[in-house]
Amino acid sequence: MKLKTFLSVLAFAAVTTSHAQPTAKEWNAGVVGWNLGNQFECSAPGQDGESMFIGMPDNSVKAETAWGNPVVTKKVIKAVKDAGFNAVRIPVRWQCHITNAAAMSIDKAWLARIKEVVDWCLANDLKVIINVHHDKWLEGRPIRQYKEENNQKLALLWMNIASEFSRYDYRVAFAGTNEVHIKDNWGKPDAENLEVQNSYNQTFIDVVRATDGNNQKRHLIVQTYVCNPDFGLYNGDFVIPTDVEENGNEYMSVEFHYYTPWDYAGECKFNYWGEPYKQKGKASPSDEKTMTEFLDRVVSTWGDKGLGLVMGEWGVTERQKAGQTDVIHENMTYYCHFLISETKKRGISTFVWDNNHFGSGPENFGIFDRKAGMKVKNNWVLKGIMEGKQM
């Protein structure tokens, strides 16, 4: 055997054996993660974020800064690790980095950039989720008219992604889609919408398992429609994909998102949540019992069938009110602590959404200020998360 070939074999062996092969449940256990939001899922500079165009617009490799955030650095990842997180979800839009739409081949410079950030995460011993996020040709057309075409494109895309990452160790997980939905319609899906989402999940499993390296037993994550758990927990809306026979359900997880209750966590209709705070002001009707009953249903519906459970996004937006801000922040800490401690008890991994947006009101989910050296601005959120992690 030539020396170069021998060294390549040794390198491959190191990658494949350096971390033990976990089941999905083992991968998720104890994971308290962070989302690198509004970075690699951005559209290309100057491109409409809702565009379904598949190709390479000008300066597409600079997409990570197109929505106003600075370039991701080693310092960003190190700060996340030092704060106490042990995993990072990296949402990725691929459609504006495709060199050949017929083959869904990916720009090598974009792949190299994604790999660089994944490598930084692994160097800090952080688990990683890579997904397909905001590919509008896929997410925005969950109807039968496009079902076959989209599944063909999705298969080619995931073949290319999975092949590129096949030698990465088992700390790296793949998630097939994101929030698939008809544009501006977040409500209950039609039967055909559900059918198409279920077909995406099966295509994703089939094609990744058909690639080589560590992908036969890599942790793969499938989604409910629009990542809303309510569209998967009832009436058979979510169909568990069929993995290869020897895997059963052991190497798959179901992903859902949980900005719940939205009246508190997202839109700021109520500034308070939870039994101890009902006397402080107007509180959401949803409370601790609502959350724990929901989490128990998630476990009994999917976890008890052998599947792992991933809360791929969650968050509570910043809000302030004269004379009440300190108590409101205390309540946010309480909510985060309760959510993390209860999910951890049940083996559900969590990934808080951080979009680097600050201020009072909806969609301000920032925790670390990426424009100020990763200074923690919403320490009341981080405090609750890390207190919950210790439970």
C-alpha positions in Angstrom: 0.0 0.0 0.0 1.4 3.4 -0.9 2.1 5.8 2.0 -0.4 8.4 0.8 -3.1 5.7 0.6 -2.2 4.3 4.0 -2.3 7.7 5.6 -5.7 8.3 4.0 -7.0 5.1 5.5 -5.7 6.0 8.9 -7.3 9.5 8.7 -10.7 7.9 7.8 -10.4 5.4 10.7 -9.7 8.3 13.1 -12.8 10.1 11.9 -15.1 7.1 12.1 -13.9 5.8 15.5 -13.1 8.9 17.5 -16.6 9.2 18.8 -18.9 6.2 19.5 -21.9 5.6 17.3 -25.0 6.8 19.3 -28.6 6.0 18.8 -30.8 9.1 18.2 -31.9 9.0 21.9 -28.4 8.8 23.1 -27.4 11.7 20.8 -30.2 13.9 22.1 -29.7 13.1 25.8 -28.5 16.1 27.7 -28.2 18.3 24.6 -28.9 22.0 25.3 -28.1 23.7 22.0 -28.0 27.0 20.2 -29.1 28.1 16.8 -26.8 30.0 14.5 -29.8 31.9 13.2 -29.9 34.4 10.3 -26.5 33.5 8.9 -26.2 30.6 6.5 -29.9 30.4 5.8 -29.9 33.9 4.3 -30.7 34.6 0.7 -27.9 35.9 -1.5 -27.2 39.7 -1.2 -29.9 41.6 -2.9 -32.0 38.6 -3.6 -35.7 38.3 -2.5 -35.8 35.9 0.4 -38.9 34.3 -1.0 -37.3 33.6 -4.4 -37.6 30.0 -5.6 -34.7 30.5 -8.1 -32.1 27.7 -7.9 -28.7 28.9 -9.0 -25.8 31.2 -8.2 -26.7 34.9 -7.9 -23.9 37.5 -7.8 -21.9 37.3 -4.5 -23.9 34.3 -3.3 -20.9 33.1 -1.3 -21.4 36.2 0.9 -24.9 35.3 1.8 -24.0 34.8 5.5 -23.9 38.5 6.0 -26.9 39.4 3.7 -29.3 39.9 6.6 -27.1 42.2 8.5 -25.1 39.9 10.7 -21.2 39.9 10.7 -19.2 36.9 9.4 -19.2 33.9 11.7 -15.8 33.5 13.4 -14.1 31.0 15.7 -14.8 33.4 18.6 -18.6 33.0 18.0 -18.4 29.3 18.4 -16.1 29.4 21.3 -18.4 31.9 23.1 -21.3 29.5 22.6 -19.3 26.7 24.1 -18.0 28.8 27.0 -21.6 29.9 27.9 -22.5 26.3 28.5 -24.2 25.1 25.3 -23.1 21.7 24.0 -24.6 21.7 20.5 -25.2 24.0 17.6 -27.9 23.8 14.9 -26.7 25.4 11.7 -29.6 26.3 9.4 -28.4 26.3 5.7 -30.0 27.6 2.5 -28.5 25.8 -0.4 -30.6 27.0 -3.4 -28.6 30.1 -4.0 -25.3 28.1 -4.0 -26.2 25.6 -6.7 -23.9 25.4 -9.7 -26.0 22.9 -11.7 -29.7 22.8 -11.0 -30.1 19.5 -12.9 -27.7 17.8 -10.6 -28.3 20.1 -7.5 -24.5 20.3 -7.3 -23.2 22.7 -4.6 -20.7 25.6 -5.0 -17.4 24.3 -3.6 -16.7 27.6 -1.9 -20.0 27.4 0.0 -19.4 23.8 1.1 -15.9 24.7 2.3 -17.4 27.6 4.4 -20.0 25.4 6.0 -17.4 22.7 6.7 -15.1 25.3 8.3 -17.8 26.3 10.8 -18.8 22.7 11.4 -15.1 22.0 12.1 -14.9 24.8 14.6 -17.9 23.3 16.4 -16.4 19.9 16.5 -13.1 21.3 17.7 -15.0 22.7 20.7 -16.7 19.3 21.1 -20.1 20.6 20.2 -22.6 18.4 18.4 -23.9 19.8 15.2 -27.2 19.7 13.1 -27.0 20.7 9.4 -30.3 21.1 7.6 -32.0 22.4 4.5 -33.5 25.7 5.6 -35.4 28.3 3.5 -35.0 26.5 0.2 -38.2 28.0 -1.0 -38.6 25.7 -4.0 -39.0 23.0 -1.5 -40.6 24.6 1.6 -43.1 26.8 -0.3 -44.6 24.2 -2.7 -45.9 21.3 -0.6 -48.6 20.3 -3.1 -49.0 17.3 -5.4 -48.3 19.3 -8.5 -44.6 19.6 -7.4 -44.3 16.5 -5.3 -42.3 14.4 -7.8 -40.1 17.2 -9.0 -39.3 18.4 -5.5 -38.5 14.9 -4.2 -36.1 14.4 -7.1 -34.3 17.7 -6.4 -34.3 16.9 -2.6 -32.8 13.5 -3.3 -30.0 15.0 -5.4 -29.3 17.8 -2.9 -29.1 15.4 0.0 -27.0 13.0 -1.9 -24.5 15.8 -2.5 -24.6 17.1 1.1 -24.5 13.6 2.7 -21.6 12.5 0.5 -19.6 15.6 1.4 -20.1 15.0 5.2 -20.0 11.2 5.1 -16.7 10.9 6.9 -17.6 13.3 9.6 -18.1 11.6 13.0 -21.4 10.9 14.6 -21.6 14.2 16.5 -22.8 15.6 13.1 -26.5 15.0 12.5 -28.6 15.9 9.4 -32.1 17.3 9.4 -34.1 16.9 6.1 -36.2 20.0 5.9 -37.4 23.0 7.9 -40.7 24.7 8.2 -42.5 23.5 5.1 -45.7 25.4 4.4 -47.6 27.4 1.8 -46.5 31.0 2.0 -48.2 33.0 4.7 -50.3 30.0 5.7 -49.2 28.7 9.1 -52.6 27.1 9.9 -53.8 23.6 9.6 -52.6 21.9 6.4 -54.6 20.0 3.8 -54.1 16.3 3.3 -51.9 16.9 0.3 -49.6 19.2 2.3 -49.1 16.5 4.9 -48.6 13.9 2.1 -45.9 15.9 0.6 -44.1 16.6 3.9 -44.2 12.9 4.7 -42.7 12.1 1.2 -39.9 14.6 1.8 -39.0 12.8 5.1 -38.9 9.4 3.4 -36.8 10.7 0.5 -34.3 12.2 2.9 -33.9 9.0 4.8 -33.6 6.9 1.7 -31.0 9.0 0.0 -28.8 9.6 3.0 -28.7 5.9 3.9 -27.7 5.2 0.3 -24.5 7.1 0.7 -21.3 5.9 2.3 -19.1 6.5 5.3 -20.9 7.0 8.6 -24.2 7.8 7.0 -25.8 4.3 7.4 -26.3 4.9 11.1 -25.9 8.7 11.3 -28.5 10.5 13.4 -31.2 11.7 10.9 -33.9 14.2 11.9 -37.3 14.4 10.2 -40.0 17.0 10.6 -43.7 17.5 11.2 -45.4 19.8 8.7 -44.2 23.4 9.3 -42.4 21.9 12.3 -45.6 22.4 14.3 -46.0 19.5 16.6 -49.8 19.8 16.6 -49.7 18.7 12.9 -48.0 15.5 13.9 -49.3 14.4 17.2 -52.9 13.8 16.1 -54.9 12.0 13.5 -51.9 10.2 11.9 -50.7 13.5 10.3 -47.1 12.4 10.6 -45.9 9.1 9.1 -42.7 7.7 10.6 -40.4 7.1 7.7 -39.0 3.6 7.0 -35.3 3.4 7.8 -33.2 0.5 6.6 -34.3 -2.7 8.4 -31.4 -3.1 10.7 -31.8 0.4 12.0 -35.5 0.3 13.0 -36.3 3.7 14.6 -33.1 3.9 16.6 -31.2 6.4 14.5 -34.1 8.8 13.7 -35.5 11.8 15.5 -38.7 13.8 15.0 -38.1 17.6 15.0 -40.7 20.2 16.1 -40.5 23.9 17.0 -41.9 25.3 20.2 -42.5 29.1 20.4 -45.3 28.2 22.8 -47.5 29.7 23.9 -47.1 32.2 21.1 -49.1 34.8 22.9 -46.3 34.9 25.5 -43.1 33.6 23.7 -43.6 35.3 20.4 -46.1 38.1 20.1 -45.9 39.6 23.6 -49.6 39.7 24.1 -48.9 38.6 27.7 -45.7 39.6 29.6 -46.1 36.7 32.1 -46.2 33.0 32.1 -46.6 30.4 34.8 -48.4 29.9 38.1 -46.0 32.0 40.3 -46.5 35.0 38.1 -50.2 35.1 37.6 -50.5 37.8 40.3 -47.8 40.0 38.7 -49.9 41.1 35.7 -51.8 39.6 32.7 -50.4 36.1 32.2 -50.9 33.6 29.4 -53.6 31.0 30.0 -51.0 28.4 29.1 -48.8 27.3 32.1 -46.6 24.6 33.5 -49.3 22.0 33.3 -49.9 22.8 29.6 -46.3 22.4 28.8 -45.7 19.2 30.8 -48.8 17.5 29.4 -47.6 18.5 25.9 -44.1 17.1 26.4 -45.5 13.9 27.9 -47.6 13.5 24.7 -44.6 14.0 22.5 -42.8 11.2 24.4 -45.7 8.8 24.3 -46.4 9.4 20.6 -42.9 9.3 19.3 -40.3 8.6 22.0 -42.1 5.4 23.1 -41.8 4.1 19.5 -38.0 4.4 19.7 -37.6 7.7 18.0 -35.4 10.5 19.3 -37.0 13.9 20.0 -35.6 17.3 18.9 -36.9 20.7 19.7 -35.1 22.3 16.8 -36.2 25.9 17.7 -37.7 27.6 20.7 -37.4 31.0 22.2 -38.9 33.8 24.2 -38.7 37.3 22.7 -37.4 40.2 24.7 -40.0 42.6 26.1 -39.8 45.6 28.5 -42.4 47.7 30.3 -41.9 50.7 32.5 -41.8 49.7 36.2 -42.1 46.0 35.4 -39.1 45.1 33.3 -37.1 43.5 36.1 -40.0 41.2 37.0 -40.7 40.4 33.3 -37.0 39.4 32.9 -37.3 37.3 36.0 -40.3 35.6 34.5 -38.4 34.9 31.3 -35.7 33.3 33.3 -38.3 31.1 35.0 -39.9 30.1 31.7 -36.5 29.1 30.2 -35.5 27.2 33.3 -38.7 25.3 33.4 -38.6 24.4 29.7 -35.0 23.2 29.7 -35.4 21.2 32.9 -38.6 19.5 31.7 -37.2 18.7 28.2 -34.0 17.4 29.7 -35.9 15.0 32.0 -37.5 13.5 28.9 -34.4 13.2 26.8 -35.6 15.9 24.3 -32.7 18.0 22.8 -33.3 21.7 22.6 -31.9 24.5 20.4 -32.8 28.0 21.4 -33.3 30.4 18.5 -30.9 33.4 18.4 -31.3 35.7 15.4 -29.1 38.5 16.8 -32.1 40.8 17.0 -32.5 43.0 20.2 -35.1 45.4 21.5 -38.6 45.1 23.0 -41.3 43.3 21.0 -41.8 40.3 18.7 -39.0 38.5 17.0 -36.2 39.8 19.2 -34.7 36.5 20.1 -31.1 37.6 20.4 -28.9 36.4 23.2 -25.3 37.0 22.1 -24.5 40.2 20.3 -22.4 39.1 17.3 -21.6 42.7 16.5 -20.1 43.3 19.9 -17.8 40.4 20.4 -20.5 38.0 21.5 -21.4 40.0 24.5 -24.4 38.5 26.3 -27.2 41.0 26.1 -30.2 38.9 27.3 -28.5 37.3 30.3 -31.9 36.5 31.9 -32.6 34.1 29.0 -29.1 32.5 29.2 -29.4 32.3 33.0 -32.7 30.3 32.8 -31.3 28.0 30.2 -28.2 27.1 32.1 -30.0 26.8 35.4 -32.4 24.4 33.7 -29.5 22.4 32.2 -28.1 21.7 35.7 -31.3 20.1 36.9 
